[in-house]
Amino acid sequence: MRFWKMNGLGNDFIILNNIEERLPAERLPELARRLCHRRFSIGADGLMVVEAAEQGGDFKMLFFNSDGTVGEMCGNGARCICRYGYETGLAGERQTVETTAGLVTGQRLSRRTYRIRLNDPAVIDLDRSIEVDGRAYACSYIELGSPGLPHAVISLPSLENEDEEALRALGRKIRWHRDFPKGANVSFYQCLTPGHVLAKTFERGVEDFTLACGTGAGSVATALTLLGRCSGENIRVSMPGGDLFVDVLTQGGMVESLYLTGLTNIVAQGEATDEEL
């Protein structure tokens, strides 16, 4: 199998072109689990499979988490796959990608910088309270697209000084919290200035923190914009892997469009020869 390895600020992915490979759909979760297994195989946070378009897009993206579960969408993955589409001739400098959560449009800004329009928020609940181990955490809940990609957005003013293992344990408990029937990606954030946010996301399917999460950054920026804590313009979201930039365009107090911009990196291209497969 031919593959590309890419990352968006350390959020890394394996890409297979199934228009050419013609792999059976029932094998894809197994492939994701194996190929994404670090040390035993190529290793990645997720597997993206390119399929032929069915709804007028340039191509279709199927996304699988590293545990083999299906992901509705992935923001950094979408930025990477838009570059893949341009580099391989599947699309031009502007792309339309079909995802499980709906259409995602992308634009090439420079050789490595891509901007995508994330799926519109389908569910926004800015004022929740989540109780963990007897402590209540203020939480905003946002789902991007339909079916929605769920995000719990948690304010943590001391984020930069939090113990990593304690934060991981908290993220895991919130990710599986009974208030989120289909689970949730958990984004902790700390406001540094009105236009600069520090954030870390515990991602379901990976079951750990990733170095960057595009939909997490978009959800944090959406919550802060609607809560009136930032303007919504070019919000800098600093994650462990680097900076993402989010624009939240609103109309009448509602999100009209949501854009994510950041770097991409082509790490390797080659042939997967994993004998366990």
Residue, then its C-alpha position, 0 to 999 in steps of 0.5 A: m500500500r502506498f501511503w503519505k505521512m503528514n502532520g499539522l503541528g505534530n497532530d500526525f496522520i497516515i493517508l491512503n488513496n483508496i481510489e487506487e488501493r481499492l481496500p475493502a471498507e470492512r478492513l479500514p478500522e483494522l488498518a487504522r489500529r495497526l498502521c497507527h500503532r507507534r513502534f509496531s508500525i508507522g504510527a499516527d494519531g489517525l488514518m485518513v482514507v481518500e475515496a471518490a466524491e459522492q456529493g460534488g466535492d473534489f474527493k471524500m475523506l474517511f477519518f479513523n482514530s488510532d483505535g480504529t473508531v470512526g471520527e466525524m471530522c478532523g480539523n488538522g487532518a482536513r488541512c493536511i488532506c487539502r494539501y494532499g489533494y493539491e499536491t496529487g492533482l485531486a484538487g486545485e488551490r481551493q478544495t471541497v472535501e466530503t467528510t462524515a460531518g459534511l462538506v469542508t472547504g480548503q484553500r492553499l495560502s502558501r506551500r505549507t499553509y492551508r486554511i479550511r472552513l470547519n463544519d458549522p456548529a450544530v450544537i452550542d451550549l455555553d453554560r454547562s457545569i461538569e462535576v468530577d470528583g466532587r468539583a464542578y468545572a464550568c464547561s461549554y459544549i459544542e458539536l461541529g457538523s452533523p453528525g456533530l463532532p463533540h467538544a467539551v471546552i473547559s476554562l482552566p486559568s492555571l493550565e500552563n502550570e498544571d501537572e501533566e498526569a493529573l490533567r490527563a486523568l481529569g481529561r479522561k474522566i470528562r471524556w467519558h463523563r455520563d453527561f456526554p452520551k457519545g463521549a467528548n473531546v476535552s479542550f482545556y484553555q487559558c486566556l493569555t490576552p483577548g486574542h491569544v489562548l493557550a489550549k490542550t485537547f484530550e482526544r477521544g479515539v486517541e485517548d490522550f492529549t495530542l500535540a494539536c487539535g484543529t476542531g478543539a481550537g475552533s471550539v475554544a475560539t467559538a466559545l470565547t467569541l460567543l461569550g464576548r471574551c474575544s473579537g473572533e478575528n485571527i485568534r491565536v490558539s497555542m497548543p503544544g505543537g505550535d500555533l493555530f489561527v481561528d476566525v469566528l464570523t458571527q451574525g446576530g449572535m450566531v456563528e456564520s462561519l468558522y475558519l482554521t489556518g495553520l502549517t502542514n508538513i509532509v513527513a514521508q511518502g512510501e510503501a507500507t509493508d507491515e507483515e502483520l497485515 
